[in-house]
Amino acid sequence: MTLQQLLGIELPIVQAPMAGVQGNALAVAVSNAGGLGSLPCAMLSPDAMRKELAAISAKTSKPFNVNFFCHTPPTPSAEREAAWRAALAPYYQEYEIDAANIPAGPGRAPFSSDAADVLEEFKPAVVSFHFGLPSAELLARVRAWGSKIFSSATTVEEARWLAARGVDAIIAQGVEAGGHRGIFLSNDLTTQVGTIALLPQIVRAVKLPVIAAGGIADARGVAAAMALGAAGVQIGTAYLLCPETDTSAVHRAALKSESARHTALTNLFTGRPARGIVNRIMKELGPISTVVPAFPLATAAIAPLRAKAESRGCGDFTSLWSGQNASGCREIPAAQLTRELAQ
Ligand SMILES: Cc1cc2nc3c(=O)[nH]c(=O)nc-3n(C[C@H](O)[C@H](O)[C@H](O)COP(=O)(O)O)c2cc1C
């Protein structure tokens, strides 16, 4: 079954939810263009979420997707927090930041019953999850009001696990993808493979629509994914320069530069592996570090460095999320990009 048949949309294009760089404007533009727009909620409070969802509902009557992380919040460890701040100490000194005044805290919240309460008011066509699935109880609530449920798989094993729990479609996230790896059954990054290897294996392993994600940047990439059995594609990086995003100035500049060709998986910014353009902190402390607190607790200590550097036009401490193929990033309206990707 194609994505169009499953959802009643016109184009097999899902705009990837991208927490921190977009709100309702991008989702509305893509849904109105005939694709599936997405609202990422990992960094939104329930009130902020309600505002964004109300804006989408006011501006489109087309199907859209609402996306959540569903990690288990870790128990904070004072020891790991101290080790992480010690690693960052030279940078605090360089930027004259008083580390004693930096509050610790999560920065990203998993799907919860509070979020479900807000979501129930809107009953979106699709709810998608990253890092597995929420509790059976929460999942049953979402299913009961009729939303289709999608989640990311980074291995065949994860795809089978999701299929066994009744998801409606699986997002096959190849290792090229920008942002967080959806990996959830293992911590072993050697299990992560590219889209062209992962997609046909997942298509063979499950009897569900499979959405290809990672490294797809133009219409030929979309056609290639469809030729390998995809029901649709989920594209993130290519949308990052569209005027409907909130991509920061330093992030935009990096995406437009030669440095976008060099990305890596790093856990420095949040505690979980995510793909971003290699910058100073990734070179000096990582890209993968063992002193980083568990996801999402790494965020707090790095935040003031990021803010101060960015205010000077410097992306040395910014998570410059990008996939391995930034060649599709263009400063054109998201509706136009969506139509061109589907051509
Ligand atoms: C800036 C950025 C932020 C992202 N944030 C999320 C997110 O909040 N939730 C999610 O499920 N995936 C997120 N992703 C991953 C995408 O869903 C998708 O897997 C990826 O963008 C596909 O690869 P591509 O970037 O090469 O198109 C993000 C990706 C990027 C580039």
The ligand as an SDF file (V2000), in Angstrom:
LIG
                    3D

 31 33  0  0  0  0  0  0  0  0999 V2000
   17.4770   19.1200   12.0550 C   0  0  0  0  0  0  0  0  0  0  0  0
   16.8760   17.7590   12.2310 C   0  0  0  0  0  0  0  0  0  0  0  0
   16.0690   17.5010   13.3320 C   0  0  0  0  0  0  0  0  0  0  0  0
   15.4380   16.2510   13.4900 C   0  0  0  0  0  0  0  0  0  0  0  0
   14.5720   16.0600   14.5410 N   0  0  0  0  0  0  0  0  0  0  0  0
   13.8040   14.9350   14.5730 C   0  0  0  0  0  0  0  0  0  0  0  0
   12.7250   14.8310   15.5070 C   0  0  0  0  0  0  0  0  0  0  0  0
   12.4470   15.7380   16.2910 O   0  0  0  0  0  0  0  0  0  0  0  0
   11.9920   13.6900   15.4830 N   0  0  0  0  0  0  0  0  0  0  0  0
   12.2520   12.6630   14.5950 C   0  0  0  0  0  0  0  0  0  0  0  0
   11.5350   11.6630   14.6190 O   0  0  0  0  0  0  0  0  0  0  0  0
   13.2650   12.7500   13.7120 N   0  0  0  0  0  0  0  0  0  0  0  0
   14.0330   13.8690   13.6670 C   0  0  0  0  0  0  0  0  0  0  0  0
   15.0270   13.9760   12.7170 N   0  0  0  0  0  0  0  0  0  0  0  0
   15.3250   12.8180   11.8190 C   0  0  0  0  0  0  0  0  0  0  0  0
   14.3430   12.7660   10.6440 C   0  0  0  0  0  0  0  0  0  0  0  0
   13.1030   12.2600   11.0740 O   0  0  0  0  0  0  0  0  0  0  0  0
   14.8150   11.8760    9.4790 C   0  0  0  0  0  0  0  0  0  0  0  0
   15.1370   10.6040    9.9340 O   0  0  0  0  0  0  0  0  0  0  0  0
   15.9890   12.4390    8.7130 C   0  0  0  0  0  0  0  0  0  0  0  0
   15.8790   13.8310    8.5560 O   0  0  0  0  0  0  0  0  0  0  0  0
   16.0540   11.7950    7.3190 C   0  0  0  0  0  0  0  0  0  0  0  0
   17.3000   11.9820    6.7270 O   0  0  0  0  0  0  0  0  0  0  0  0
   17.7430   13.2890    5.8890 P   0  0  0  0  0  0  0  0  0  0  0  0
   17.9750   14.3410    6.9180 O   0  0  0  0  0  0  0  0  0  0  0  0
   18.9700   12.8340    5.1990 O   0  0  0  0  0  0  0  0  0  0  0  0
   16.5970   13.6510    4.9680 O   0  0  0  0  0  0  0  0  0  0  0  0
   15.6840   15.2160   12.5410 C   0  0  0  0  0  0  0  0  0  0  0  0
   16.5190   15.4700   11.4570 C   0  0  0  0  0  0  0  0  0  0  0  0
   17.1100   16.7150   11.2760 C   0  0  0  0  0  0  0  0  0  0  0  0
   17.9620   16.9620   10.0560 C   0  0  0  0  0  0  0  0  0  0  0  0
  1  2  1  0
  2  3  1  0
  2 30  2  0
  3  4  2  0
  4  5  1  0
  4 28  1  0
  5  6  2  0
  6  7  1  0
  6 13  1  0
  7  8  2  0
  7  9  1  0
  9 10  1  0
 10 11  2  0
 10 12  1  0
 12 13  2  0
 13 14  1  0
 14 15  1  0
 14 28  1  0
 15 16  1  0
 16 17  1  0
 16 18  1  0
 18 19  1  0
 18 20  1  0
 20 21  1  0
 20 22  1  0
 22 23  1  0
 23 24  1  0
 24 25  2  0
 24 26  1  0
 24 27  1  0
 28 29  2  0
 29 30  1  0
 30 31  1  0
M  END
$$$$
